[in-house]
Amino acid sequence: MLKNTCFIILATVIYVITAKAEIAWENPAVLCPEEILPRGLDCLDLSGVADPQVEFPSTLSKEEISDWTNNKTADLRLCRNMEVLNREKINPGTFSENNLKAAWMVVNGAIFVKEKLDAIIAASVKYGIPPQILIGALKQESGLSTIGVAPDGGNYSCGMAQMNIQEWCESINQLPKEKRDERGWPVISCDEATLPTDAVKPFYEMALKRNTGIKQSYQMLASDYDGITAVDVGMEENLFLATYSFLHHCQDFSLSIDFKARILKNLFDHFVPKSLREAELYSASSSFGTFPRHCERAYPVAAYPLHTGWLLAVAMYNAGPVQAKLIGHYYHVVNNEFPLINPLGLIEALYWGGKWKAETDSIIFYDQNGKEFTQRWYKSCVVQKHVARVIQHVTIFSENIARSLDLEGCKNVVPENRQISSGVKD
């Protein structure tokens, strides 16, 4: 067992070191924004293949298969999932509900592609976030679909950015009064006592009951909440107005994209260490004045496409600002002098940072003043996987920039090598 454990540790370390040495982060193998989304190509005829998610028509040459696989990846994925939905429509019960939901998200995500891309680029310019990171984060949340409300453990997230009502509140409160009034948004505080995340619950349950199985809950639209009154849900007026407004606008991707970028910007400015914010920037004096890949639009920001600080902001969005303290603990940071790590170093710290404690199944770590913090092991595992997937969503198909360090998936049983790890960088 010890031999196997040592092998896993060694394999992980070798992977990280090798990847770090090979990747030029100013010019990583990432796609242009427009290449990540489908281009609207005519689909292959997949009606004759046994498995539309894997197989190609027998009439295609090796060159054509390679072209679809490497150069038309987004459109190929769309075509495969359209075929899944078409087969299910013809023969209900062919696919599992999870497969159907995944297919629906891909197909829905391809609707209004140009408008979504325009909104992403606008948010990138406005907030300084690399478009690849914003697209990757949105794809990880929803596949760029305008997904309806999901209970999500009481969070009741909604839309492309999968925001709950409190996150929505923080952003919509920053809009000019006339914009808020247009959407029926009242003057209201965003705290839990005033605007609890489960305020959506009675609306959701009522809409689901009225829906009577016509569509799945993730497919429900704003119109499914029409006609619900404050009396129906037993709610005082201001809370009712806010919740009603949220449910009628949370699937507006132009707002959702901007709000997501705004939240990431706030995390980036206030919680990401200064050294990470100011690293990985293009400058006129460097060999790269900007991202050199030739895309349809000029690269809109100064930060590298996979900027570590912005990826840390994504991690914070999902697991809280304390992730900066976890990274500081892992790298022995003193006087707030963080080392210049790269995205792989970030994934490494999120996974390995902190000493696991069996009694609580949590990891323990300390800030620079010696204050103790704890975090569930499962959260640490999931957040590093999330960052890796954000990168994978925008990586050129034939390349491998990053991977999750959990070799067997994030489970309740902590891997032995993680159990015995010191939780700090040697």
C-alpha positions in Angstrom: 0.0 0.0 0.0 2.8 2.4 0.9 4.5 1.6 -2.4 1.3 2.5 -4.3 0.9 5.7 -2.3 4.4 6.8 -3.1 3.9 6.0 -6.8 0.7 8.2 -6.8 2.5 11.1 -5.1 5.5 10.8 -7.5 3.2 10.6 -10.5 1.3 13.7 -9.5 4.5 15.6 -8.8 6.1 14.6 -12.1 2.9 15.7 -13.9 2.9 19.1 -12.3 6.6 19.8 -12.8 6.6 18.6 -16.4 3.5 20.7 -17.3 4.9 23.8 -15.6 8.2 23.5 -17.6 6.5 23.0 -20.9 3.7 25.6 -20.9 4.4 29.2 -22.0 1.6 30.9 -20.1 1.7 34.1 -22.2 0.7 31.9 -25.2 -1.0 28.8 -23.9 -2.9 26.4 -26.1 -6.3 27.9 -25.6 -9.0 28.6 -28.2 -10.1 31.9 -29.4 -13.5 32.9 -27.8 -15.4 32.3 -31.0 -13.9 28.8 -31.4 -15.2 27.7 -28.0 -18.8 28.3 -29.1 -20.5 26.5 -32.1 -20.3 28.4 -35.4 -23.6 27.1 -36.8 -22.1 24.6 -39.3 -24.3 22.1 -41.1 -24.5 19.0 -38.9 -23.3 15.5 -39.9 -26.0 13.0 -40.6 -25.8 10.9 -37.4 -29.1 9.1 -37.8 -27.4 5.9 -38.9 -24.8 5.5 -36.1 -25.5 3.4 -33.1 -24.1 5.8 -30.5 -24.4 9.5 -31.6 -22.2 10.7 -28.8 -19.2 8.7 -30.0 -19.5 7.4 -33.5 -19.0 9.0 -36.9 -20.9 8.2 -40.1 -19.1 5.4 -42.0 -19.0 7.6 -45.1 -16.5 10.0 -43.6 -12.8 9.9 -44.4 -10.1 9.9 -41.8 -9.3 13.5 -42.8 -12.9 14.6 -42.4 -13.1 12.9 -39.0 -9.9 14.7 -37.9 -11.3 18.0 -39.2 -14.5 17.6 -37.2 -12.6 16.4 -34.1 -9.9 19.0 -34.0 -11.3 22.1 -35.8 -15.0 21.9 -35.5 -15.2 20.5 -31.9 -18.0 22.8 -30.6 -20.2 22.2 -33.6 -19.6 18.4 -33.5 -20.7 18.4 -29.8 -23.8 20.4 -30.7 -24.7 18.0 -33.5 -24.3 14.9 -31.3 -26.5 16.3 -28.6 -29.2 17.5 -31.1 -29.3 13.9 -32.4 -29.7 12.6 -28.8 -32.7 14.9 -28.3 -34.2 14.0 -31.7 -34.0 10.3 -30.9 -35.6 10.8 -27.5 -38.4 12.7 -29.1 -39.1 9.9 -31.6 -38.7 7.2 -29.0 -39.2 8.4 -25.5 -37.2 6.6 -22.8 -34.1 6.0 -25.0 -31.8 8.0 -22.9 -31.4 8.6 -19.1 -32.6 11.9 -17.6 -29.1 13.0 -16.9 -28.1 12.4 -20.5 -31.1 14.4 -21.7 -30.4 17.3 -19.4 -26.7 17.4 -20.5 -27.9 17.3 -24.2 -30.5 20.0 -23.6 -27.9 22.3 -22.0 -25.5 21.9 -25.0 -28.3 22.6 -27.5 -29.7 25.5 -25.5 -26.2 26.9 -25.0 -25.9 27.2 -28.8 -28.9 29.6 -29.1 -28.0 33.3 -29.6 -24.3 32.4 -29.8 -23.3 35.7 -31.4 -25.2 37.7 -28.8 -23.7 35.7 -25.9 -20.2 36.1 -27.3 -20.8 39.9 -27.7 -21.9 40.1 -24.1 -18.9 38.1 -22.9 -16.4 40.3 -24.8 -18.1 43.4 -23.5 -17.9 42.1 -19.9 -14.2 41.1 -20.5 -13.4 44.7 -21.5 -15.5 46.3 -18.7 -13.9 44.2 -15.9 -10.5 43.2 -17.3 -11.2 39.5 -17.1 -9.7 37.3 -19.8 -12.6 36.1 -22.1 -11.4 32.5 -21.9 -11.7 32.4 -18.2 -15.1 34.0 -18.2 -16.3 31.6 -20.9 -14.8 28.6 -19.1 -16.5 29.6 -15.8 -19.9 30.0 -17.5 -19.5 26.7 -19.4 -18.7 25.0 -16.1 -21.8 26.5 -14.5 -24.3 25.9 -17.2 -22.8 25.0 -20.6 -23.7 28.6 -21.6 -27.4 27.5 -21.4 -30.1 29.8 -20.0 -31.0 27.0 -17.5 -34.0 27.5 -15.3 -34.1 27.5 -11.5 -32.4 24.6 -9.8 -32.9 23.8 -6.0 -29.2 23.3 -5.6 -29.3 22.4 -2.0 -31.5 25.3 -1.1 -29.4 27.8 -3.1 -32.0 28.0 -5.9 -29.5 29.1 -8.6 -30.7 30.3 -12.0 -29.5 31.2 -15.5 -26.3 31.0 -17.3 -24.2 32.1 -14.3 -26.2 29.9 -11.9 -26.6 32.8 -9.5 -28.8 32.8 -6.4 -31.0 35.7 -5.5 -28.5 37.3 -3.1 -25.8 37.3 -5.7 -28.3 38.7 -8.2 -29.3 41.4 -5.7 -25.7 42.6 -5.1 -25.3 43.2 -8.8 -28.7 44.5 -9.8 -28.5 47.0 -6.9 -25.6 48.6 -8.7 -27.6 49.3 -11.8 -29.1 52.8 -12.3 -32.5 53.3 -10.8 -34.3 53.4 -14.2 -32.8 50.0 -15.1 -33.9 48.5 -11.8 -37.4 50.0 -12.2 -37.7 48.5 -15.7 -37.3 45.1 -14.1 -39.5 45.7 -11.1 -36.7 45.5 -8.7 -37.4 47.1 -5.3 -35.1 48.9 -2.9 -34.0 46.0 -0.7 -31.0 44.7 1.2 -29.2 41.6 0.0 -28.5 40.0 3.4 -29.9 36.6 4.4 -32.3 38.1 7.0 -33.9 40.3 4.4 -33.5 38.3 1.2 -33.0 34.6 2.1 -31.9 32.4 -0.8 -34.8 30.0 -0.2 -37.3 32.8 -0.9 -37.5 31.3 -4.3 -38.7 28.0 -2.9 -42.5 28.6 -2.8 -42.5 30.1 -6.3 -40.5 27.2 -7.6 -42.7 24.6 -6.1 -45.9 26.3 -7.3 -44.6 26.6 -10.8 -43.4 23.0 -10.8 -46.9 21.9 -9.7 -48.6 24.0 -12.4 -46.2 22.6 -14.9 -47.5 19.1 -14.5 -44.6 17.4 -16.2 -44.8 19.3 -19.5 -41.2 20.2 -19.2 -38.4 19.4 -16.8 -37.6 22.0 -14.1 -34.3 23.1 -15.7 -36.3 23.9 -18.9 -38.8 26.2 -17.1 -39.0 29.8 -18.3 -39.8 33.1 -16.7 -43.4 32.8 -18.0 -43.9 29.7 -15.8 -43.9 32.1 -12.8 -46.5 34.5 -14.3 -49.6 35.2 -12.2 -48.1 34.1 -8.8 -49.1 36.6 -6.2 -47.8 37.6 -2.8 -50.8 36.0 -1.2 -50.1 32.7 -3.0 -46.6 32.5 -1.5 -47.4 34.2 1.8 -44.8 36.9 1.4 -44.5 40.6 2.3 -44.5 43.0 -0.6 -40.8 43.9 -0.9 -39.5 40.4 -0.7 -42.2 39.2 -3.1 -41.3 41.9 -5.7 -37.6 41.1 -5.5 -38.2 37.4 -5.9 -40.7 37.8 -8.7 -38.3 40.1 -10.5 -35.4 37.7 -10.0 -37.4 34.8 -11.5 -38.5 36.9 -14.5 -35.0 38.1 -15.4 -32.4 35.6 -14.1 -32.3 33.8 -17.4 -31.4 37.1 -19.3 -27.9 36.1 -20.4 -26.8 39.7 -21.0 -27.4 40.5 -17.3 -26.2 37.1 -16.1 -22.8 37.4 -17.9 -22.2 41.0 -16.7 -23.2 40.1 -13.1 -20.9 37.0 -13.1 -18.0 39.1 -14.3 -18.7 41.8 -11.8 -18.7 39.4 -8.9 -15.4 37.8 -10.1 -13.9 41.3 -10.5 -14.9 42.2 -6.9 -13.3 39.0 -5.6 -10.2 39.7 -7.8 -9.8 43.3 -6.5 -10.4 42.6 -2.8 -9.2 39.1 -2.0 -6.7 38.0 -4.6 -3.1 38.8 -3.4 -1.6 41.8 -5.1 1.4 39.8 -6.4 -1.0 37.5 -8.3 -3.1 40.3 -9.6 -0.1 42.1 -11.0 1.6 39.1 -12.5 1.0 37.4 -15.9 0.3 40.7 -17.7 1.2 41.6 -21.3 3.4 44.6 -21.7 4.9 46.5 -24.7 8.4 45.6 -23.4 7.8 41.9 -23.4 8.1 39.5 -26.3 4.3 39.3 -26.4 2.5 42.6 -26.4 -0.8 40.7 -26.3 -2.2 37.2 -26.8 -0.6 36.2 -30.1 -3.2 33.8 -31.4 -5.1 35.3 -34.4 -8.7 35.5 -33.4 -11.7 37.3 -35.0 -11.4 40.1 -32.5 -8.3 41.6 -30.9 -7.6 40.2 -27.5 -9.4 42.6 -25.2 -7.4 42.6 -21.8 -3.9 42.8 -20.5 -4.0 39.6 -18.4 -2.9 36.3 -19.8 -5.7 34.1 -21.1 -5.3 31.7 -18.1 -4.3 34.3 -15.5 -3.7 32.7 -12.1 -5.2 35.5 -10.1 -8.5 35.4 -12.1 -8.6 31.6 -11.8 -8.2 32.1 -8.1 -11.2 34.5 -8.2 -13.2 31.7 -9.9 -12.2 29.3 -7.1 -13.3 31.9 -4.5 -16.6 32.3 -6.2 -17.2 28.6 -5.6 -15.5 28.1 -2.2 -15.0 31.5 -0.6 -12.2 34.1 -0.3 -10.5 31.9 2.3 -8.9 30.0 -0.6 -6.2 32.8 -0.6 -5.3 31.8 3.0 -5.2 28.2 2.0 -2.8 29.0 -0.8 -0.7 31.1 1.5 -0.5 28.3 4.0 0.6 25.8 1.3 3.4 28.1 0.0 4.6 29.3 3.5 3.7 32.9 2.7 5.1 35.5 5.1 4.4 39.3 5.0 1.9 38.7 2.2 4.7 38.0 -0.3 3.0 35.3 -2.4 5.2 33.4 -4.9 4.5 33.8 -8.6 2.6 30.6 -9.1 0.9 29.6 -12.4 -2.5 27.9 -12.9 -1.0 24.5 -12.2 0.5 25.8 -9.0 -2.9 27.1 -8.1 -4.6 23.7 -8.6 -1.8 22.0 -6.7 -2.2 24.3 -3.7 -6.0 24.0 -3.7 -5.7 20.2 -3.6 -2.8 19.7 -1.3 -3.1 22.7 1.0 -3.9 22.0 4.6 -3.5 19.0 6.9 -6.3 16.5 6.8 -7.9 15.7 10.2 -9.6 12.4 10.3 -11.9 13.2 13.2 -13.7 16.0 11.3 -12.9 15.0 7.7 -11.7 18.5 7.2 -8.4 20.1 6.4 -6.7 22.5 8.8 -4.7 25.5 7.7 -3.4 28.8 9.1 -3.3 32.4 7.9 -0.1 34.5 8.1 -1.0 35.5 11.7 -1.4 31.9 12.8 -5.2 31.9 12.9 -6.6 28.5 12.3 -9.1 27.8 9.5 -10.9 24.6 8.5 -12.5 23.4 5.3 -14.2 20.2 4.3 -12.0 18.0 2.3 -14.7 17.5 -0.3 -14.8 21.3 -0.9 -11.0 21.4 -1.5 -11.3 18.5 -3.9 -14.2 20.0 -5.8 -12.8 23.5 -6.1 -9.5 22.3 -7.7 -11.5 20.2 -10.1 -13.6 23.2 -10.9 -10.6 25.3 -11.8 -9.1 22.5 -13.9 -12.4 22.1 -15.8 -12.6 25.9 -16.5 -9.2 25.5 -18.2 -10.2 22.3 -20.0 -13.3 24.0 -21.4 -11.1 26.5 -23.4 -8.1 24.3 -24.2 -7.4 23.3 -27.8 -8.8 19.8 -28.3 -5.5 18.1 -29.0 -3.7 19.7 -26.0 -3.6 19.0 -22.3 -2.9 22.1 -20.1 -4.4 21.1 -16.8 -6.2 18.2 -15.1 -7.8 17.6 -11.8 -5.5 16.0 -9.2 -8.1 13.7 -7.8 -7.3 10.5 -9.5 -10.5 8.6 -8.5 -13.0 11.5 -8.4 -13.9 13.6 -5.3 -15.3 11.1 -2.8 -16.1 11.1 0.9 -13.2 8.6 1.4 -10.0 10.7 1.3 -7.2 9.2 -0.7 -4.4 7.7 1.4 -1.7 10.0 -0.1 -3.9 13.0 0.8 -4.4 11.7 4.3 -0.7 11.6 5.1 0.3 14.8 3.3 1.7 17.6 5.4 -0.5 20.1 3.6 2.4 22.4 2.8 4.9 22.8 0.0 8.1 20.9 0.6 
